[in-house]
C-alpha cells in the first residue's frame, strides 16, 4: 500500500522504515515540526529535587539531548520508542508504559501507592493532551511540568500537497488530533477527488477530529501504539 505519513520528519523516518519492511510505500507529508525551547531545557536540567522523570514523547528527550545530572533519576516513559530514546540519552533506569498518558498514570499509581507521593518532573511538549496531568493531580502526585519543545505548523504550499496526492496514497496515518484537524483543513480539496482513501488513527480521540462525512473510512488502533496502528493496514 501507499501510505501517507503525517508525522514530523524525525519521527517519520523510522515509521517509513517500518512500513517499507512490511512491504508498503511511505509518502511523507509532515504537518508540524518540533521547536526546542532552550529555556525550558535549562530549567529541566536544573530540576534536581525531582524523584523521577516523565516523558511521553521521544521529542522531549531529543530536546534535552543528554541526561546529564538527571541520569540517575528513574524515567517513566510512554512507549518503547520513547523509552529507547531515554536510554540512548544516558538515563540509567527506564520503565515504559504501553499506551498513552492514561497508561503512564496507571503505572505510576501502581509504583507509588502510598499517600506520600514523590516529586515528578514532566518533560512536556505543546500542544499535549491534559489527561496525564489530570490523572496524576487526582492521585495527589506533586509534579513540575516543564515545556521542552513546541510543535509548530510546517508551511505547506499547494504544490507540496499536490505532489503528495499525485502519488495516489491509499491510507493516511494520523498520530494526533491536532495533526488530523490540520490535515483535513489543508487537504479538503484533494480528498474530494480521492473517495477511497482510508484514515487510520492512533486512538479513538483522534477519530473525533475526522470530518463526519469521512468517518466511514476511518479506523482506530486497538491500543495507542504504532504496532497496533500498523495492524489496520
N, C-alpha and C positions, 0 to 999 in steps of 0.2 A: 504493500500500500504506500501511497504518497501521503506523508503526514506533515501537516503544518505545525511547527513548534513555536510557541509564542513566548517562551521563557527568555529572560535576559541572556545575553551572549555567553557569559562564562558558565552558566548553568545549562544552557542549550547544547554546548559542545558534548559533554558526557551523555546527555539524553540522546543526541544524534548518533553517538557511537553505539549505544544500546539498541537503538532502532535498527541500525544497519546490521548489527549482529543477529537480529531477528528477521532479517530479510526485507526490511522496509526502507523507503527512501525519505529522509527528513528534508523538509523545506523550512529554512529558518526565517522567522519574522519576529524579532524581539520588539516588544512594545514598550518596555521600560528598561532603564539602565540604573545600576546602583551607584550612588554618590556617597562616598565615605565621609564621615563627619570627624575631622581631626580633634575638635574639642571634646566630642563625646568619647572618642577613643582614649584621649589623655585622661579623662575623668575615670573611665573604666579601669585603666591600668593602675590608677592611684587608689582604687577602692579595696584597701587591704582588710577591712573589717568584715567582709562578706565570708560566710562559711562555705558557700557553694555558688557555682556559676550556672546560669541557664542560657541555652541558645536554641532557637527554633529555626535558624537558617544558617547554612554554611557561609552566607554573605557576611554575617556578623563576625565570624571567625576570620574571614579574609580581611575585614576592615581592621581588626586589631593586629593582624599579621602574625605575631608570635605570642605565646602565652606570657612570657616574661615572668614578673613576680607573681602572677596568678597560677603558674604551672602546677603548684602543689594542691590547689583547691579542686575538689571534685566537681566535675561538669555533668550536668544532666541535659541531654540533647534530644531534639525531635528528629527521628530518622537516622538511618545508617550513614547516609552521605554527610550529614551534619556532624555526627559522631566521628567519622573518619577525618573530616577537616579539623576537628578539635585535636585529635591525636597528632595529626601532622603538624599542627601549630605548636606542639610541645606540652599539651595538657597530659598529665600522667594518669589521672583517674577519670574515665569517661563512661557514663552509662546512658543508654539510649532507650527512648520510648517509641514504639512503632505506632504511628498515627499522627495526631495533631496536638494542639495545645492542651486539649482536654485529657489526652492520654498522658502527657507530661505531668499535668496537675495530679492525676491519679497516682502516678509513680511517686511523686513527692509526698503525697499524703500517706502512702504505704511506707515510705522510708522514714518519715518523721511523724509518727502517730502521737507523740507526746504533746502536751499543751504548750510547752516552751519550744517554739519553732525557731530554726536558725535564720540568720540574716542571709538573704539571697541577692545575688547580682544578676540582673537580666540584661544581657547584651541584645538590644532590640533594634528593630528597624521601623520605618514608617513608609506607607501605612501598614497596619497589622491588625489582626483580629484581637478584640479585647478579652476573649474568653479565658485565656491562661491567667491573666491578671485578676479577672473577676473571681475565678475559682480559688486561686491562692489567697486572695483577700478574704473570701468567705471562710477559708480554712485557717485564718489568722496567721498566715506567714507574713514576715516582715521582708519587704523587697525594695531594692533600689533599681529602678528602671532607667537605663542609660541608652539613648538612641545613638547607635554607631554608624548607621547608614540610612539613606533615604532612596526610595525608588522614584526616579524622575522619568517622565514620558520621553520616548525617543521620537524625534522629528521624522515622520514618515510621509514622503510625498506620494502623490497618486501613482507616479511611475514605479515606485518601490512596491506598492501594493499590487499594482497591475502585474508586475514581473512575478510576484509570488503566486498569484492566482492563475497566471498563464501556464504554470507547471501542473495545473489540474490536481490540487490536493483533494484527497478523498476523506480525510478526517482532520480535525483541529484539536490539539491538546491544550486545555485551559487549566492553569495551575492556581489561579486566584480570582476572586470576584472582581477586583479592580481590573485585572487583565481582561476578563470576559467583557466587562462593560465597555472598555475602550476598544476591544476588538470589534464588537458588533456596531459600535458607533462609526468606526473608520471603514469597516468592510461592508456596510449595508448594501451599497450599490452592486458590489461584486457578488454578494451572496444571493441576490435576486436571480442571478443567472446560473447559480450553482445549487440546484434544488436537492442534490443527493449527498451533499457533504454532511458527515457526522460530526457532532460536537461531543468530545469526551472530557469530562470534568473530574478533577481530583477529589471533589467532595460534593455532597448534596447542597451545601451552602452556595457553591459556585453555580449550580443549576438555576438558582433563583435569579441570577443575573442574565440568563439567556432569554431573549425575547419570546413572548408567548407563542408566536407563530412558528418558532423553531424548536420548541421543547420536544416535539415528537421525534426529532432526530438527535436527541441529547441523551447521553448515558452518564451515570456517576459511578466512580470506583467504589467497591465494597468497603475498602479501607483507604484512608487518605495518604497513600504512598504510591510511588511510581510503578512498582511491580504490579499493584492492583490496577492501576490505570492502563498499563500495557495489556492486561488480560482482556480489556474491552476491544482490542484491535482484532 
